[in-house]
Amino acid sequence: MHGHMAVSLFALVFGALETGGAVQELVYRGVLNSETEPMIIGALGTVTGAVLLWTGGALLIRSRLVSVLVPATVYLSVPTFLISGVYRCSSCPHHHYAGWRITLVGIVYPLIMLFWCKMEAKQEATLKA
């Protein structure tokens, strides 16, 4: 199916950016400044970003694990970005942890990957039949 390379490379790029931002939040505000909420949000984002990176790599090499990793990425990413992008912290109620752009990417892109993988699996099943 067309777009396989693009879907996997975008997953790698978004996963790297998400992991980098989450590690920064985890280390700088969470560990060095001893703030609990940034530590929790940073840990969630780091795990989610790492799984998105893993999924992008699996998509790139066309691994059999994709059928498990893509739904797992959706199950991790959507709640993580709802928490970090919609939830307002108690210490600074005027802003969110994640900006609206990365929140949108963190929620929508895994859903696009899931839809794309389902379409690809359906097309492969049609070709085999």
Buried (B, 14 or more C-beta within 10 A) or exposed (E): EEEBEEBBEBBBEBBBBBBEBBBBBBBEBBEEEEBEBBBBBBBBBBBBBBBBBBBBBBBBEEBEBBEEBBBBBBBBBBEBBBBBBEBEBEEEEEEBBBEEEBBEBBBEBBEBBBEBBEEBEEEEEEEEE
